[in-house]
Amino acid sequence: MDCIITWWFFTNAVIGLNLTGGTTVNAFYNTVYLNASSSGAVFGSSAIYASTTPSLTLRNNLFHNASSANGSGLAVAYRRSSSTLTSYQAASNNNDFVASTIHYDGTTAYAWPAYQTLVSTRDNVSVSWTPAYLSTTGSNANFLHIDTAVATLLESGAVNITTPITITDDHDVNTRQGNGGYIGTGTAPDIGADEFEGTRPANCSGAPTAGTASLSPVFRCGSGTTLLTVNDPNLSLGVTIQWYESTTSGTWAPLGTQVPGGNSLSVTTPSYTSDRYFVASFKCSFTGDSVLSNEVHLIVYPAAVITVSPTSATYCAGAPALALTAGGGVSYAWSPAAGLNATTGGAVNANPSASTVYTVTGTDANSCTATATSSISYSLNLTSLTATATPSTICNGANSQLQATATTPPLGTYTVSSITYAPIAEPGSGVTTLAANNVAVVALSTGTLDDGGWNGLTIPFSFNFFGASIYSSSVLGPTV
């Protein structure tokens, strides 16, 4: 399968072989090839996905996932729905798993050596060998046929299947090795859907050929991990790979510290708080000769520190805009935009129409980012302020009373969307009942219940409001 997709936010969007039903599943001699990519922020894929519910046996399969992954997505060869392995049968073996992540169980990602340790003794003679195809174009007659000019561990890497069914040929109806009519030179059937006449790689001799190392990302802010990747140009057996780290460039004699779990072509490092240098060592296990890849450098910058001033303030309606100033970075982005005169720059003006928390995201000279917030409380402003003196004219030695009067904007109209009706059957202790069932319990001083009232009540007084005992109440105005 070779496809380009634009699905958004899928961690396992593309699956080659999807095994989720039934009670017993046997998958033999399959070739699955994925090469998918996505513009989504998160994207993952699996050459094979298996539920842990059915009893599953995998034998003689080629699962090759050459897809890219985005965000938290993974390009996985063999993905299972959980870490349960009891349903993965002991006969599972002689498979080829190829991907940047060999196995994923929903929690933990495994590289090739770690996967073999996890499932042992299953897949103990399986391999992780990238095959060479004659074509990966679906319409081509040689689609996913193996290139016999390139030595491969797929050659004679399988075993004959005789139970629960007998399989004697491939998808082209070519006879598998070990069955009547086979005319090839193989010593066992070939892994995958194609039975071909190929050669197995020879044992390594002397110093291997070094691959080219890379890492992603190349820098972190404060701390973080990185993904180390190196290609293996060796087409011989017995070449092992080990990643090494050092805090100093060029310090590889003797070799530095081994990267934990760093014995595969692709490995995620631990989290580092300072710069690290890495190389991959290629060693021939038959001769002991080794060679190093190029050195790659992980840069760990100090975490960005972004400030904003003021961190809190009160804005009165109609007043001049508040100045908000950010620091610690070289560029800034502000949100939300409501009430701001600009959303970029180190200094903006804010005149919000409601209380607002503004967030500024700053980027420093190392491209590290951080945020800071400014909480702006909104308050109504005075619409008028008058002062009077009574009397306004006095003689020497006499008194006059001075009085200031402030006017605020009207409170406006308020609507209660929903209040659960919960009447109180009997008033609580200390509450004076003025009226019940439209009848005055305490005699009215004036008028009727429609337009009259009582005089002489002490304020504040207690009353129940939807089950709560209330002594006073205030809504943007005088206490009642």
C-alpha positions in Angstrom: 0.0 0.0 0.0 1.5 3.4 -1.0 -0.8 6.3 -0.2 -0.8 10.0 0.7 -3.5 11.0 3.2 -4.6 14.2 4.9 -6.5 12.9 7.8 -6.2 14.9 11.0 -5.4 13.8 14.5 -5.3 10.0 14.1 -2.7 8.0 16.1 -3.3 4.9 14.0 -4.9 6.1 10.9 -3.5 3.6 8.3 -3.5 -0.1 9.0 -2.3 -2.8 6.6 -3.6 -5.9 8.2 -6.3 -5.3 10.9 -7.1 -8.3 13.1 -9.8 -7.5 15.6 -12.4 -10.3 15.4 -12.8 -14.0 15.9 -11.3 -16.3 18.5 -8.4 -17.8 16.5 -6.4 -16.0 13.8 -3.6 -17.5 11.8 -1.6 -15.2 9.5 0.9 -16.9 7.3 3.1 -15.7 4.4 1.7 -12.2 4.1 3.6 -9.1 2.7 2.4 -5.8 4.0 4.1 -2.6 2.9 3.0 0.9 4.0 4.4 4.2 2.9 1.9 6.8 4.2 2.2 10.4 5.3 -0.2 13.1 6.6 -0.4 16.8 7.0 -2.1 16.3 10.4 -0.5 17.3 13.7 -0.8 13.7 14.9 -0.5 10.8 12.6 0.4 7.1 13.1 0.1 3.8 11.2 0.6 0.1 11.6 1.6 -2.6 9.2 -0.4 -5.0 11.4 -2.8 -4.2 14.2 -4.1 -7.0 16.4 -6.6 -7.1 19.2 -5.4 -9.0 22.2 -8.7 -10.9 22.3 -8.2 -13.5 19.6 -5.6 -16.2 19.8 -3.1 -15.0 17.2 -0.3 -16.9 15.4 2.1 -15.0 13.0 4.4 -17.0 10.8 6.5 -16.3 7.8 5.1 -12.7 7.4 6.8 -9.5 6.1 5.4 -6.4 7.9 7.2 -3.3 6.5 6.0 0.1 7.5 8.0 2.9 5.8 5.5 5.6 6.8 6.3 8.9 8.5 4.8 9.8 11.8 3.7 13.2 13.2 3.4 14.4 16.8 2.6 11.6 19.2 1.9 9.2 16.4 4.1 6.2 15.6 4.9 4.3 12.5 4.7 0.7 13.8 5.4 -2.7 12.3 3.3 -4.7 14.8 0.8 -2.9 17.1 -1.4 -4.6 19.7 -4.4 -3.2 21.5 -2.8 -3.8 25.0 0.3 -5.2 26.7 -1.4 -8.6 27.1 0.8 -11.3 25.3 -1.0 -14.5 26.4 -3.0 -14.5 23.2 0.1 -14.2 21.0 0.9 -17.8 20.4 4.2 -19.5 21.0 4.4 -20.8 17.4 4.7 -17.2 16.1 8.1 -16.9 14.4 10.1 -16.5 11.2 8.6 -13.0 10.6 10.3 -9.8 9.3 9.3 -6.6 11.1 10.5 -3.4 9.6 9.5 0.1 10.9 10.9 3.0 13.0 8.9 1.4 15.9 8.9 -2.4 15.7 6.1 -2.9 18.3 3.7 -0.8 20.3 1.2 -2.0 22.9 -0.7 1.2 23.5 1.7 2.3 26.3 5.3 1.3 25.4 7.2 1.5 22.1 9.8 -1.2 21.4 12.8 -1.3 19.1 13.9 -4.6 17.6 16.1 -6.1 20.3 13.8 -5.0 23.1 10.8 -6.5 21.2 12.5 -9.9 20.9 13.2 -9.8 24.6 9.6 -8.9 25.3 8.0 -11.7 23.4 10.6 -14.4 23.8 10.6 -17.2 22.9 8.2 -16.1 20.2 9.9 -14.5 17.2 13.3 -15.7 18.4 14.4 -16.4 14.8 12.4 -13.6 13.2 14.4 -10.7 11.7 14.3 -7.0 11.2 15.6 -6.7 7.7 14.7 -4.0 5.2 13.9 -5.7 1.9 14.6 -4.5 -1.6 11.5 -4.6 -3.9 11.3 -4.7 -7.6 8.4 -2.2 -7.4 6.2 -0.5 -4.8 3.7 0.7 -7.4 0.4 -1.2 -7.1 -0.2 -1.3 -10.8 3.2 -2.8 -11.6 3.4 -6.5 -12.4 6.4 -6.7 -10.0 4.6 -5.0 -7.1 6.2 -6.1 -3.8 8.2 -8.8 -5.5 11.7 -9.1 -3.9 14.7 -8.0 -5.9 16.8 -11.1 -6.2 20.0 -9.1 -7.0 20.2 -7.9 -3.4 21.1 -10.4 -0.6 18.4 -10.6 1.9 17.5 -12.5 5.1 14.0 -13.1 3.6 15.7 -15.9 1.5 15.2 -19.3 3.1 14.1 -17.5 6.3 10.6 -19.2 6.7 9.4 -22.6 7.6 6.9 -24.8 5.8 3.3 -24.5 7.1 1.5 -27.9 7.5 -0.9 -27.1 10.3 -3.7 -26.0 10.7 -3.5 -25.9 6.9 -0.8 -26.9 4.4 0.6 -24.1 2.2 2.7 -25.2 -0.8 2.9 -22.1 -3.0 3.1 -18.3 -3.0 0.7 -15.7 -4.3 2.0 -16.2 -7.8 1.4 -20.0 -7.5 5.1 -20.6 -7.4 6.0 -23.7 -5.4 7.5 -23.1 -2.0 10.8 -24.7 -1.1 10.3 -28.1 0.5 7.3 -29.0 -1.6 6.9 -31.2 -4.7 7.8 -29.4 -7.9 10.2 -26.9 -6.3 13.2 -26.2 -8.6 15.1 -23.5 -6.8 18.2 -23.6 -4.6 16.8 -22.4 -1.3 17.2 -24.3 1.9 13.8 -23.3 3.3 10.8 -21.3 2.1 11.1 -17.5 1.8 9.5 -15.0 4.2 6.6 -13.1 2.8 4.1 -13.6 0.0 6.8 -14.0 -2.7 8.8 -17.2 -3.1 11.9 -16.1 -5.1 15.4 -17.3 -6.0 17.7 -15.1 -3.9 20.8 -15.2 -1.8 21.4 -14.8 1.9 24.0 -12.3 3.1 27.4 -13.6 4.1 28.9 -13.2 7.5 30.7 -9.9 8.1 34.5 -9.8 7.9 36.7 -7.0 9.0 35.5 -3.5 9.8 31.8 -2.9 8.8 30.7 0.2 6.8 29.5 3.0 9.0 26.0 4.5 8.4 25.0 8.1 8.5 23.6 9.3 11.8 21.0 12.0 12.4 18.8 13.2 15.2 15.4 14.9 15.6 14.9 17.4 17.1 18.3 18.9 17.0 17.6 21.1 20.0 15.6 21.2 23.2 14.6 24.0 25.6 15.3 23.3 29.2 15.4 19.5 28.8 14.1 16.8 26.6 14.7 13.6 24.5 15.7 13.2 20.9 15.3 10.4 18.3 18.6 9.0 17.1 18.5 7.4 13.6 21.2 5.7 11.6 21.1 3.7 8.4 22.9 0.3 8.0 24.6 0.0 4.7 26.0 -3.4 5.5 24.5 -6.4 3.7 26.3 -9.0 5.8 25.4 -10.9 9.0 26.9 -10.3 12.4 27.0 -6.5 12.4 25.8 -5.0 15.6 25.0 -1.4 16.4 25.5 0.5 19.7 24.9 4.2 20.3 27.2 6.2 22.6 26.9 9.6 24.2 29.3 12.2 25.6 29.2 15.7 27.0 32.3 16.6 24.9 32.6 16.6 21.2 35.1 14.2 19.6 35.6 12.2 22.9 35.3 8.7 21.5 38.6 7.1 22.4 37.7 5.3 24.6 34.1 5.3 23.7 31.7 7.3 25.8 28.7 6.1 27.8 26.3 3.7 26.1 22.8 5.2 25.4 20.3 3.2 27.3 18.5 0.8 24.9 20.7 2.1 22.2 21.4 -1.1 20.2 19.1 -0.4 17.2 19.0 1.8 14.2 16.5 4.0 15.8 16.4 4.9 19.5 14.8 7.5 21.7 17.2 8.9 24.2 16.6 9.7 27.9 15.8 13.3 28.8 18.9 15.6 29.0 19.3 19.0 30.6 22.6 19.8 28.9 24.2 19.3 25.5 25.0 15.8 24.3 27.0 14.3 21.5 26.3 10.9 19.9 27.8 8.3 17.6 26.7 4.9 16.4 29.3 2.1 16.6 29.1 -0.6 13.9 30.8 -3.8 15.0 31.4 -7.1 13.3 30.7 -9.7 15.9 32.8 -12.3 14.1 36.0 -10.3 14.1 35.5 -7.6 16.7 36.3 -4.8 14.2 34.3 -1.7 14.5 33.8 1.7 13.0 31.9 4.9 14.1 29.3 6.9 12.3 29.4 10.7 12.1 28.9 12.6 15.3 25.5 14.3 15.9 24.9 17.1 18.5 21.9 17.6 20.7 21.7 21.3 21.8 19.9 21.9 25.1 19.1 25.6 25.5 18.0 27.2 28.8 14.3 27.3 29.1 12.7 30.6 28.0 11.6 33.0 30.7 8.9 35.4 29.5 7.5 38.2 31.7 4.6 40.6 31.5 3.9 43.8 33.3 1.6 44.4 35.0 0.6 40.8 36.0 -2.7 42.2 37.3 -4.6 45.5 37.1 -8.1 47.0 37.1 -9.4 48.7 34.0 -12.3 51.2 34.4 -14.7 51.5 31.5 -14.0 54.5 29.3 -10.5 55.1 30.8 -7.4 55.2 28.7 -6.2 51.8 27.6 -3.8 49.9 29.9 -0.3 49.3 28.6 0.9 45.7 28.7 4.6 45.1 28.2 6.3 41.7 27.7 9.9 40.9 28.2 12.4 38.0 27.9 11.9 37.3 24.2 12.5 38.6 20.7 8.9 38.1 19.5 5.5 37.9 21.1 2.0 36.8 20.4 -1.0 37.9 22.5 -4.4 36.2 23.1 -7.3 36.7 23.3 -7.5 39.5 20.7 -10.6 41.0 22.2 -9.8 44.5 23.7 -6.2 44.6 22.3 -4.9 47.1 19.8 -2.5 44.4 18.5 -1.8 40.7 18.9 2.0 40.9 18.3 4.8 42.9 19.6 6.4 43.5 23.0 3.9 46.2 24.0 0.1 46.3 23.5 -2.7 48.3 24.8 -5.8 46.7 26.4 -9.2 48.2 26.9 -11.4 45.1 27.6 -15.2 45.2 27.9 -15.1 42.4 30.6 -12.6 41.0 33.0 -9.9 39.2 30.9 -6.8 37.1 31.4 -4.4 38.0 28.6 -1.7 35.4 27.7 1.5 36.4 25.9 3.6 33.7 24.2 7.2 34.8 23.8 10.0 33.3 21.7 13.6 33.9 22.7 16.7 34.1 20.6 17.1 30.3 20.8 13.6 29.7 19.4 12.4 28.5 22.8 9.0 29.6 23.9 7.2 30.3 27.2 4.1 32.1 28.3 3.1 34.7 30.9 -0.3 36.1 31.9 -1.8 39.4 32.9 -5.2 39.4 34.7 -7.2 42.5 34.0 -10.3 43.2 36.1 -13.1 45.2 34.5 -14.9 47.9 36.4 -17.6 50.4 35.6 -16.5 54.0 35.6 -18.3 57.0 37.1 -20.5 58.9 34.6 -20.6 62.0 36.8 -19.4 63.5 40.1 -21.0 66.5 41.7 -20.2 68.4 45.0 -22.6 70.6 46.9 -22.4 72.8 50.0 -25.4 73.5 52.3 -25.7 76.3 52.8 -23.5 77.5 49.9 -22.8 80.8 51.6 -21.9 81.2 55.3 -20.6 83.9 57.6 -17.2 83.6 59.3 -17.3 80.9 62.0 -20.5 79.3 60.7 -20.7 75.7 59.3 -21.7 74.3 55.9 -22.3 70.6 55.1 -20.3 69.4 52.0 -21.7 66.5 50.0 -20.3 64.6 47.0 -22.6 62.6 44.7 -21.2 60.0 42.2 -23.2 58.3 39.4 -22.4 55.0 37.8 -23.8 53.6 34.6 -27.1 51.7 34.9 -26.7 48.0 35.8 -28.7 47.0 32.7 -31.0 44.0 32.4 -30.1 40.6 33.8 -31.7 37.3 33.0 -31.5 34.1 35.1 -31.2 31.2 32.7 -32.1 28.5 35.2 -32.7 28.1 39.0 -33.9 24.8 40.4 -37.2 25.4 42.2 -36.8 24.3 45.8 -39.4 25.9 48.0 -38.8 25.9 51.8 -41.8 24.4 53.6 -41.1 26.0 56.9 -38.9 29.1 57.6 -35.7 28.5 59.5 -35.0 29.6 63.0 -34.7 33.4 63.5 -36.6 34.2 60.3 -39.5 36.6 60.5 -42.4 35.5 58.2 -44.0 38.6 56.7 -46.5 36.9 54.4 -47.5 33.3 53.5 -49.8 32.1 50.8 -50.6 35.7 49.7 -51.7 36.6 53.3 -49.8 39.0 55.5 -48.7 37.3 58.7 -47.3 40.6 60.0 -49.8 43.4 59.6 -49.0 45.8 56.8 -48.1 49.3 57.7 -49.5 50.7 54.5 -51.4 49.5 51.4 -52.0 45.9 50.3 -49.6 43.1 49.4 -49.6 44.5 45.8 -48.3 47.9 46.6 -48.0 48.2 50.4 -45.2 47.4 52.9 -44.0 47.2 56.4 -42.2 49.8 58.4 -39.8 49.4 61.3 -37.8 46.3 60.0 -34.2 46.1 61.2 -31.8 45.9 58.3 -30.2 43.6 57.6 -32.8 40.9 58.2 -32.7 37.2 57.5 -34.6 35.4 54.8 -34.4 32.1 52.9 -33.6 32.1 49.2 -33.9 28.7 47.5 -32.8 26.9 50.6 -29.9 29.3 51.6 -30.1 31.6 54.6 -29.4 35.1 53.4 -28.7 38.1 55.6 -27.7 40.7 52.9 -27.3 40.8 49.1 -25.3 42.9 46.7 -25.2 43.0 42.9 -22.9 45.8 41.6 -24.6 48.3 43.8 -25.9 49.1 47.3 -26.2 46.3 49.9 -29.9 45.3 50.4 
